[in-house]
Amino acid sequence: MNQLLLRYDSFDSDHFEGDAENRANAGLSVLQRWEAAEGSAVWILLSVNDTEKANGWLSQDKALGHGPSEAHFLRTA
């Protein structure tokens, strides 16, 4: 299983929730979301069905100014 771990230093929850259809079309689904105990950082773990589409979603989100501070593709070991 491939996964994508995102870290947002500044997180816009309304935008993220409103982008659910675009994420789904990119083969992404939210597995878990964490918020930092201190500060405003947010981490989101997504399931990835298509890495190429996921990269396209990431590029578009960054171009629109809503992208994560960091993004890491992971696979179950």
N, CA, C and O atoms as CSV, one atom per row, in Angstrom:
chain,resi,resn,atom,element,x,y,z
A,1,MET,N,N,0.845,-1.177,0.000
A,1,MET,CA,C,0.000,0.000,0.000
A,1,MET,C,C,0.887,1.235,0.000
A,1,MET,O,O,1.801,1.343,0.817
A,2,ASN,N,N,0.625,2.160,-0.903
A,2,ASN,CA,C,1.338,3.426,-0.939
A,2,ASN,C,C,0.555,4.468,-0.163
A,2,ASN,O,O,-0.676,4.484,-0.162
A,3,GLN,N,N,1.304,5.331,0.493
A,3,GLN,CA,C,0.688,6.389,1.288
A,3,GLN,C,C,1.435,7.694,1.049
A,3,GLN,O,O,2.570,7.709,0.573
A,4,LEU,N,N,0.770,8.777,1.390
A,4,LEU,CA,C,1.343,10.107,1.251
A,4,LEU,C,C,1.164,10.831,2.575
A,4,LEU,O,O,0.044,10.992,3.060
A,5,LEU,N,N,2.281,11.267,3.158
A,5,LEU,CA,C,2.255,12.003,4.412
A,5,LEU,C,C,2.517,13.478,4.107
A,5,LEU,O,O,3.550,13.837,3.543
A,6,LEU,N,N,1.562,14.319,4.491
A,6,LEU,CA,C,1.658,15.760,4.253
A,6,LEU,C,C,1.803,16.494,5.578
A,6,LEU,O,O,1.177,16.136,6.575
A,7,ARG,N,N,2.645,17.535,5.572
A,7,ARG,CA,C,2.752,18.415,6.736
A,7,ARG,C,C,2.436,19.830,6.276
A,7,ARG,O,O,3.027,20.339,5.324
A,8,TYR,N,N,1.492,20.453,6.971
A,8,TYR,CA,C,1.109,21.837,6.685
A,8,TYR,C,C,1.520,22.697,7.872
A,8,TYR,O,O,1.117,22.428,9.003
A,9,ASP,N,N,2.323,23.738,7.619
A,9,ASP,CA,C,2.652,24.695,8.669
A,9,ASP,C,C,1.492,25.658,8.880
A,9,ASP,O,O,1.251,26.132,9.990
A,10,SER,N,N,0.781,25.936,7.795
A,10,SER,CA,C,-0.410,26.775,7.835
A,10,SER,C,C,-1.500,25.993,7.118
A,10,SER,O,O,-1.389,25.726,5.921
A,11,PHE,N,N,-2.544,25.626,7.835
A,11,PHE,CA,C,-3.553,24.715,7.292
A,11,PHE,C,C,-4.894,25.420,7.158
A,11,PHE,O,O,-5.388,26.026,8.109
A,12,ASP,N,N,-5.477,25.335,5.968
A,12,ASP,CA,C,-6.787,25.904,5.678
A,12,ASP,C,C,-7.786,24.748,5.614
A,12,ASP,O,O,-7.951,24.124,4.566
A,13,SER,N,N,-8.439,24.469,6.719
A,13,SER,CA,C,-9.358,23.340,6.817
A,13,SER,C,C,-10.505,23.443,5.814
A,13,SER,O,O,-10.896,22.442,5.216
A,14,ASP,N,N,-11.043,24.643,5.629
A,14,ASP,CA,C,-12.146,24.821,4.682
A,14,ASP,C,C,-11.721,24.463,3.265
A,14,ASP,O,O,-12.455,23.789,2.542
A,15,HIS,N,N,-10.540,24.913,2.872
A,15,HIS,CA,C,-10.043,24.564,1.533
A,15,HIS,C,C,-9.835,23.057,1.421
A,15,HIS,O,O,-10.233,22.443,0.431
A,16,PHE,N,N,-9.216,22.468,2.427
A,16,PHE,CA,C,-8.923,21.038,2.372
A,16,PHE,C,C,-10.213,20.227,2.260
A,16,PHE,O,O,-10.293,19.307,1.446
A,17,GLU,N,N,-11.216,20.556,3.063
A,17,GLU,CA,C,-12.487,19.837,3.008
A,17,GLU,C,C,-13.184,20.059,1.664
A,17,GLU,O,O,-13.788,19.136,1.118
A,18,GLY,N,N,-13.101,21.279,1.132
A,18,GLY,CA,C,-13.711,21.588,-0.143
A,18,GLY,C,C,-13.018,20.939,-1.327
A,18,GLY,O,O,-13.583,20.879,-2.419
A,19,ASP,N,N,-11.806,20.454,-1.127
A,19,ASP,CA,C,-11.012,19.830,-2.184
A,19,ASP,C,C,-11.155,18.309,-2.199
A,19,ASP,O,O,-10.412,17.630,-2.908
A,20,ALA,N,N,-12.093,17.769,-1.434
A,20,ALA,CA,C,-12.246,16.315,-1.300
A,20,ALA,C,C,-12.473,15.627,-2.646
A,20,ALA,O,O,-11.910,14.560,-2.895
A,21,GLU,N,N,-13.284,16.219,-3.509
A,21,GLU,CA,C,-13.563,15.594,-4.809
A,21,GLU,C,C,-12.311,15.534,-5.672
A,21,GLU,O,O,-12.068,14.534,-6.347
A,22,ASN,N,N,-11.510,16.606,-5.654
A,22,ASN,CA,C,-10.256,16.603,-6.418
A,22,ASN,C,C,-9.293,15.545,-5.902
A,22,ASN,O,O,-8.630,14.865,-6.686
A,23,ARG,N,N,-9.214,15.404,-4.574
A,23,ARG,CA,C,-8.342,14.363,-4.008
A,23,ARG,C,C,-8.829,12.985,-4.431
A,23,ARG,O,O,-8.026,12.135,-4.818
A,24,ALA,N,N,-10.127,12.757,-4.363
A,24,ALA,CA,C,-10.691,11.457,-4.750
A,24,ALA,C,C,-10.400,11.157,-6.223
A,24,ALA,O,O,-10.060,10.027,-6.574
A,25,ASN,N,N,-10.534,12.174,-7.086
A,25,ASN,CA,C,-10.241,11.990,-8.508
A,25,ASN,C,C,-8.765,11.698,-8.751
A,25,ASN,O,O,-8.408,11.111,-9.772
A,26,ALA,N,N,-7.907,12.105,-7.819
A,26,ALA,CA,C,-6.473,11.833,-7.906
A,26,ALA,C,C,-6.119,10.510,-7.231
A,26,ALA,O,O,-4.941,10.168,-7.119
A,27,GLY,N,N,-7.123,9.766,-6.783
A,27,GLY,CA,C,-6.870,8.466,-6.156
A,27,GLY,C,C,-6.372,8.563,-4.729
A,27,GLY,O,O,-5.684,7.662,-4.247
A,28,LEU,N,N,-6.712,9.647,-4.048
A,28,LEU,CA,C,-6.268,9.867,-2.667
A,28,LEU,C,C,-7.449,9.792,-1.711
A,28,LEU,O,O,-8.535,10.287,-2.013
A,29,SER,N,N,-7.233,9.179,-0.571
A,29,SER,CA,C,-8.256,9.190,0.483
A,29,SER,C,C,-7.566,9.375,1.834
A,29,SER,O,O,-6.504,8.810,2.095
A,30,VAL,N,N,-8.196,10.177,2.678
A,30,VAL,CA,C,-7.624,10.503,3.987
A,30,VAL,C,C,-7.721,9.295,4.907
A,30,VAL,O,O,-8.792,8.716,5.086
A,31,LEU,N,N,-6.584,8.928,5.487
A,31,LEU,CA,C,-6.549,7.851,6.478
A,31,LEU,C,C,-6.556,8.405,7.895
A,31,LEU,O,O,-7.239,7.888,8.779
A,32,GLN,N,N,-5.779,9.472,8.093
A,32,GLN,CA,C,-5.676,10.037,9.437
A,32,GLN,C,C,-5.189,11.479,9.365
A,32,GLN,O,O,-4.487,11.876,8.435
A,33,ARG,N,N,-5.582,12.247,10.372
A,33,ARG,CA,C,-5.172,13.656,10.467
A,33,ARG,C,C,-4.752,13.931,11.910
A,33,ARG,O,O,-5.442,13.554,12.857
A,34,TRP,N,N,-3.601,14.599,12.055
A,34,TRP,CA,C,-3.099,14.973,13.375
A,34,TRP,C,C,-2.889,16.474,13.429
A,34,TRP,O,O,-2.528,17.096,12.430
A,35,GLU,N,N,-3.116,17.049,14.589
A,35,GLU,CA,C,-2.807,18.451,14.838
A,35,GLU,C,C,-1.775,18.507,15.946
A,35,GLU,O,O,-1.841,17.738,16.904
A,36,ALA,N,N,-0.820,19.418,15.817
A,36,ALA,CA,C,0.233,19.562,16.813
A,36,ALA,C,C,-0.363,20.010,18.137
A,36,ALA,O,O,-1.286,20.824,18.172
A,37,ALA,N,N,0.171,19.474,19.220
A,37,ALA,CA,C,-0.283,19.874,20.550
A,37,ALA,C,C,0.043,21.350,20.798
A,37,ALA,O,O,-0.695,22.051,21.490
A,38,GLU,N,N,1.141,21.802,20.233
A,38,GLU,CA,C,1.542,23.204,20.331
A,38,GLU,C,C,1.811,23.705,18.919
A,38,GLU,O,O,2.389,22.984,18.107
A,39,GLY,N,N,1.408,24.903,18.625
A,39,GLY,CA,C,1.617,25.457,17.295
A,39,GLY,C,C,0.451,25.136,16.371
A,39,GLY,O,O,-0.600,24.678,16.819
A,40,SER,N,N,0.647,25.381,15.076
A,40,SER,CA,C,-0.456,25.230,14.135
A,40,SER,C,C,-0.223,24.148,13.083
A,40,SER,O,O,-1.005,24.033,12.140
A,41,ALA,N,N,0.834,23.359,13.228
A,41,ALA,CA,C,1.137,22.335,12.229
A,41,ALA,C,C,0.063,21.252,12.215
A,41,ALA,O,O,-0.504,20.884,13.244
A,42,VAL,N,N,-0.191,20.756,11.003
A,42,VAL,CA,C,-1.147,19.664,10.789
A,42,VAL,C,C,-0.479,18.633,9.893
A,42,VAL,O,O,0.173,18.993,8.913
A,43,TRP,N,N,-0.632,17.354,10.219
A,43,TRP,CA,C,-0.140,16.258,9.412
A,43,TRP,C,C,-1.338,15.458,8.926
A,43,TRP,O,O,-2.286,15.226,9.676
A,44,ILE,N,N,-1.290,15.037,7.663
A,44,ILE,CA,C,-2.369,14.248,7.093
A,44,ILE,C,C,-1.757,13.056,6.371
A,44,ILE,O,O,-0.828,13.206,5.578
A,45,LEU,N,N,-2.291,11.868,6.656
A,45,LEU,CA,C,-1.855,10.646,5.998
A,45,LEU,C,C,-2.940,10.227,5.017
A,45,LEU,O,O,-4.102,10.060,5.387
A,46,LEU,N,N,-2.538,10.060,3.759
A,46,LEU,CA,C,-3.468,9.698,2.695
A,46,LEU,C,C,-3.095,8.350,2.086
A,46,LEU,O,O,-1.916,8.011,1.991
A,47,SER,N,N,-4.083,7.601,1.681
A,47,SER,CA,C,-3.882,6.399,0.895
A,47,SER,C,C,-3.738,6.827,-0.560
A,47,SER,O,O,-4.474,7.699,-1.022
A,48,VAL,N,N,-2.792,6.221,-1.292
A,48,VAL,CA,C,-2.514,6.605,-2.678
A,48,VAL,C,C,-2.814,5.419,-3.597
A,48,VAL,O,O,-2.216,4.351,-3.463
A,49,ASN,N,N,-3.745,5.621,-4.530
A,49,ASN,CA,C,-4.056,4.580,-5.512
A,49,ASN,C,C,-3.291,4.769,-6.811
A,49,ASN,O,O,-3.082,3.804,-7.547
A,50,ASP,N,N,-2.867,5.996,-7.110
A,50,ASP,CA,C,-2.174,6.315,-8.362
A,50,ASP,C,C,-1.159,7.423,-8.076
A,50,ASP,O,O,-1.524,8.587,-7.909
A,51,THR,N,N,0.111,7.048,-8.023
A,51,THR,CA,C,1.162,8.003,-7.664
A,51,THR,C,C,1.254,9.157,-8.656
A,51,THR,O,O,1.480,10.297,-8.251
A,52,GLU,N,N,1.084,8.883,-9.942
A,52,GLU,CA,C,1.164,9.941,-10.957
A,52,GLU,C,C,0.050,10.973,-10.756
A,52,GLU,O,O,0.301,12.177,-10.813
A,53,LYS,N,N,-1.171,10.507,-10.522
A,53,LYS,CA,C,-2.280,11.427,-10.268
A,53,LYS,C,C,-2.074,12.187,-8.960
A,53,LYS,O,O,-2.401,13.370,-8.865
A,54,ALA,N,N,-1.532,11.507,-7.957
A,54,ALA,CA,C,-1.270,12.160,-6.670
A,54,ALA,C,C,-0.253,13.281,-6.839
A,54,ALA,O,O,-0.411,14.355,-6.257
A,55,ASN,N,N,0.786,13.042,-7.627
A,55,ASN,CA,C,1.780,14.090,-7.907
A,55,ASN,C,C,1.137,15.265,-8.625
A,55,ASN,O,O,1.474,16.417,-8.349
A,56,GLY,N,N,0.220,14.993,-9.539
A,56,GLY,CA,C,-0.494,16.057,-10.240
A,56,GLY,C,C,-1.319,16.891,-9.281
A,56,GLY,O,O,-1.341,18.118,-9.380
A,57,TRP,N,N,-2.007,16.224,-8.343
A,57,TRP,CA,C,-2.801,16.940,-7.340
A,57,TRP,C,C,-1.901,17.824,-6.476
A,57,TRP,O,O,-2.229,18.979,-6.206
A,58,LEU,N,N,-0.757,17.267,-6.043
A,58,LEU,CA,C,0.185,18.038,-5.227
A,58,LEU,C,C,0.673,19.275,-5.975
A,58,LEU,O,O,0.704,20.369,-5.412
A,59,SER,N,N,1.052,19.108,-7.234
A,59,SER,CA,C,1.551,20.234,-8.033
A,59,SER,C,C,0.489,21.316,-8.174
A,59,SER,O,O,0.783,22.504,-8.041
A,60,GLN,N,N,-0.736,20.906,-8.442
A,60,GLN,CA,C,-1.820,21.874,-8.602
A,60,GLN,C,C,-2.105,22.595,-7.287
A,60,GLN,O,O,-2.295,23.811,-7.273
A,61,ASP,N,N,-2.137,21.853,-6.189
A,61,ASP,CA,C,-2.418,22.454,-4.886
A,61,ASP,C,C,-1.334,23.467,-4.506
A,61,ASP,O,O,-1.636,24.533,-3.970
A,62,LYS,N,N,-0.079,23.131,-4.784
A,62,LYS,CA,C,1.023,24.063,-4.506
A,62,LYS,C,C,0.913,25.307,-5.379
A,62,LYS,O,O,1.132,26.421,-4.904
A,63,ALA,N,N,0.574,25.121,-6.661
A,63,ALA,CA,C,0.452,26.251,-7.581
A,63,ALA,C,C,-0.652,27.209,-7.141
A,63,ALA,O,O,-0.561,28.413,-7.379
A,64,LEU,N,N,-1.695,26.679,-6.502
A,64,LEU,CA,C,-2.800,27.509,-6.023
A,64,LEU,C,C,-2.528,28.116,-4.649
A,64,LEU,O,O,-3.356,28.860,-4.123
A,65,GLY,N,N,-1.361,27.799,-4.062
A,65,GLY,CA,C,-0.986,28.371,-2.778
A,65,GLY,C,C,-1.540,27.652,-1.568
A,65,GLY,O,O,-1.527,28.190,-0.461
A,66,HIS,N,N,-2.031,26.427,-1.773
A,66,HIS,CA,C,-2.593,25.663,-0.660
A,66,HIS,C,C,-1.782,24.409,-0.352
A,66,HIS,O,O,-2.189,23.598,0.481
A,67,GLY,N,N,-0.663,24.244,-1.000
A,67,GLY,CA,C,0.110,23.019,-0.867
A,67,GLY,C,C,0.734,22.841,0.504
A,67,GLY,O,O,0.857,23.793,1.276
A,68,PRO,N,N,1.124,21.613,0.796
A,68,PRO,CA,C,1.752,21.321,2.085
A,68,PRO,C,C,3.181,21.858,2.148
A,68,PRO,O,O,3.805,22.127,1.121
A,69,SER,N,N,3.682,22.007,3.363
A,69,SER,CA,C,5.066,22.415,3.578
A,69,SER,C,C,6.018,21.289,3.211
A,69,SER,O,O,7.127,21.529,2.734
A,70,GLU,N,N,5.574,20.055,3.438
A,70,GLU,CA,C,6.357,18.863,3.095
A,70,GLU,C,C,5.406,17.781,2.619
A,70,GLU,O,O,4.259,17.704,3.060
A,71,ALA,N,N,5.894,16.947,1.715
A,71,ALA,CA,C,5.125,15.806,1.221
A,71,ALA,C,C,6.065,14.633,1.037
A,71,ALA,O,O,7.124,14.767,0.425
A,72,HIS,N,N,5.675,13.472,1.569
A,72,HIS,CA,C,6.522,12.285,1.497
A,72,HIS,C,C,5.680,11.093,1.072
A,72,HIS,O,O,4.694,10.758,1.728
A,73,PHE,N,N,6.072,10.448,-0.034
A,73,PHE,CA,C,5.418,9.206,-0.428
A,73,PHE,C,C,6.062,8.081,0.364
A,73,PHE,O,O,7.285,8.007,0.476
A,74,LEU,N,N,5.234,7.211,0.908
A,74,LEU,CA,C,5.682,6.108,1.763
A,74,LEU,C,C,5.054,4.807,1.274
A,74,LEU,O,O,4.032,4.825,0.588
A,75,ARG,N,N,5.656,3.697,1.623
A,75,ARG,CA,C,5.022,2.411,1.368
A,75,ARG,C,C,5.187,1.543,2.611
A,75,ARG,O,O,6.173,1.659,3.339
A,76,THR,N,N,4.234,0.696,2.835
A,76,THR,CA,C,4.253,-0.168,3.997
A,76,THR,C,C,5.463,-1.105,3.912
A,76,THR,O,O,5.698,-1.733,2.880
A,77,ALA,N,N,6.214,-1.193,4.987
A,77,ALA,CA,C,7.412,-2.042,5.015
A,77,ALA,C,C,7.063,-3.417,5.552
A,77,ALA,O,O,7.935,-4.279,5.655
